[in-house]
Amino acid sequence: MIAGTIWRIALLAVAMLAIGLQLDRQTRRTPELSPSVPELMRSSAQTGVAAFAVAGDDPEYGLQEAERLIRRRPLPAEHLRILAQAQFDAGLLSESTLTIQYAAQRGWREPLAQETMLRLALQAGDEAEAARRFVALFVRRDTADGLLQELGSQVLAEPGGVGRQTFVSILSGAERWHSQFFTRGVRVLSSEAFSEILIDAMEGGTEFECSDLRSAVERLAPRDVAAAERVEGAIDRRC
């Protein structure tokens, strides 16, 4: 009798644990379920709980949940970004700045961290670092064109400057996103910056598809005839 009762309690405990773990896993797709996961079973769910807490009206609660997230899952850059926001909201400005730097170092694809580091680099006059952060945002397909236009006008403003030369250096060694540079660069970079970066990369020995180069000229010409002609002259020497 007692053994049977213990067995049923054990089965119930295992079932509850399995349900909790499955619910925690489901929060990766449905973050709204995060608060429903028992606190002791939260792993993935803690990300949603912390994010909702930080977005709320209680900075101290947001900081508490963000710190709990870091204790449980310290590696993802996104989690550090959540903690940085919580620290900022709680008035811990120096701690927030340090945390966002760690986030940017850990995850080059974490957009808010990259934008923050870019703006800090601009304030510090570090054009090369700002350009590297700009490229990290540029290659993300979900980065808004408007943001890239705003930041690009600052990072790549100087003709022949460090920002543009850093962009050229990265472009030359990243063949996998050449096509993205052509399609997106024409949209979000100034025609003068786009043409200079492209020409400098070509003259530095970077190999581009001639069809991509011709298409870029066609898209650039309506915006800036002179820039298109400069690029076309460089293309004629290569294709």
N, C-alpha and C positions, 0 to 999 in steps of 0.2 A: 504493500500500500504506500509506504513512505517512499520506497524506491520509484514507484510509478509516478508519484507526485513530483519528485526531484527530476525525473526524466522529462515530464511535461514542462516543467519550469525551464529546464535547460533548452528544450526545443523552442520554447517561446522566446527565450533570450537570444538564441541564434537567429530566429526569424526577425526579431526586432533589429538586431545588428545588421542583418542582410538588407532589410528595408532602409535603414539609415544610410548604409554605404551606397545603396543604389540611388537614393534620393540625393545624396551628396554628389554623386557622379552626374546625375541629371542636371544639376545646377550649371554645368559647363555650357549647356544649351539653353537652359531656362533660368537665368540668374534670379528671377523673381521668386523662385522657390527657396532661395538661400536661407531666409529666416526660419523656414519650416524644419530645417535639419537640426537635430539636437546638438547643442553646443559641443559636447564631447566628441561628436562624430564629424565635425566640420573640417574639411580639408579644402577641396575646391569651393565649397560653399562659403568659406570664410572670405574669399575674394569679393563675392557679391555682398555679403554682410558689411564688410569694411567700406566698399564703394558706396553703398546706400547710406551708411552712417556718416561718411565724409560729406555726402551731398545734402545731409540734413541740417538742422538748425542748432545742433549741440556740438560745438567743436571738441569739447573734452571727450564726449562719447565717441566721436569720429576718430580721435587720436587713440583712444583705448582699443577700438576694434582694429585700427590700422597696425598698431603695435602687435596685437595678437596675431594678425595675418603674417607679419614678418617673422614672428617666433615660430610659426607653423610652417611657412613656406617662404624662406628668405631669398631664394635664388632668382625668381622672375623679375625682370626690370620693371614690369608693370606694377608689381607689389610695392617696390620702392617708390615709384611715382605716386601711388596712393598715399603712402606714408608721408611723402614730401608735401602733398596737398594738405593732409591732416595737420602736419606741423605748422604749415603756413597759416591755416585757419585758426590754430591755437595760439598764434603769436610767436612761435619759435622760428624766427626768420633765419638765423644763422644755421640752425639744424636743418631747416628745409632746404637751404641752398646746398649744403653738404650732401644731403640725401639725394637730391636731384642730380648732382654730379656723379654719384655712385651709380644711379640708374642709367645715366647716359653712357657711362663706361661699360656697364654690363650688357646693355641692350641697344645696339645701334638702330634698331628698328622701332624703338619705343618713341612715338612721335612727340608727345608733350615734353619728354626729357630732352630730345634733340632740339626742339624749338627753344626751350629754356636755356640750354647750353649755348646755342647759337647767339641768343641775345646777350648772354653774359660775355661771350667772346667778343662781340661787337663793342660792348661797353669797355672791355679791357684793351681794345685795340688789336686783338689777335685775329687778323684777317684770315690767316691760313686755317685756324681752328674753326672759325665761323663758316668758311667755305666747305670744310669737311662735313660739318653738321648740316649745311644746306644740301649737300649731295645726298646725305642720308635721308632727308625729307623728300628730295626730288625723286628718288628711285621708288618711293612708296606710292603705289597707284592710288591710294585713298587720301593722299595729301591734297588739300584743296588748291586749285590753281591760284585763287586769290591770295592765299597765304604765301605761295611760292613767288608770286609777282611782288608782293610787299617785301619779303625778305631778300629776294634776288636784287631788287633795286638798291639795297644797302650793301649786300655782300659783294656784288659784282659791279659796283658803280664805277670803279676807277679803271680806265683803259690801260691795259698792260699791267694792272695791279696784281698784288699777291692773291686776291680772291679769284680772279680769272685764271691765273696761272696754276693755282691749286686745282681748280676745276678741270683744266686741260690735262694735268698730270693724272688725275683720277680717271677721266674719260679715256685716256690713252691706254690705261691698263684694265679697262672693264668692257671688253667686247660684248659681253652678254646684254648690256643695256644700251648699246649704240642706237638701236631702232627707237627706243624710248626717248633718247636724247633728241632725235630728229623730230618726232611727233610732238613731244611735250615742250621741248626747248623753244621751238618756234612760237608756242602759245604763251609761255610764262616768262621767258627772258626778253630783255630789250633786244631789238634787232641788232643793235650795235654790239652788245655783249655776245649774243648768239653767234654772229658772224665771226667775231674775233676769236672766240673759243674754238669754233670749228676750223677756221683757217690755221690757227696755231697748232692744233692737233694734227691736221693734215701735213703741215710743213715739218712737224716733228716726227713724221713717219707712221702715224696711226693709219691703219688700213680701214677704209669705209667702203660699203657697197656703193658703186656708182649710181645705181638706181635710187638709193636713199638720198644721195647727195643732190641728184637732179630734182627729186620731189621736194627736198628742203628749199631749194631755190624757188620753185614754183609757189610754195606757201609763204616764203619770205618776201617775194617781189611786191605783192599788194600792200605790204606794210612799209617797206623801205627799199626802193629801187636801187639806191647806191649800195646798200649792204648786200643785196642779192647779186649785184654785178661783181662785187669783190669776191664773194663766194664762188661765183661762176668762173671767174678768172683762175682761182685756185683749183677748181675742178678740172678745167681745161688742161692744166699742167699734170693732172694725175690720171684722168680717164680718157 
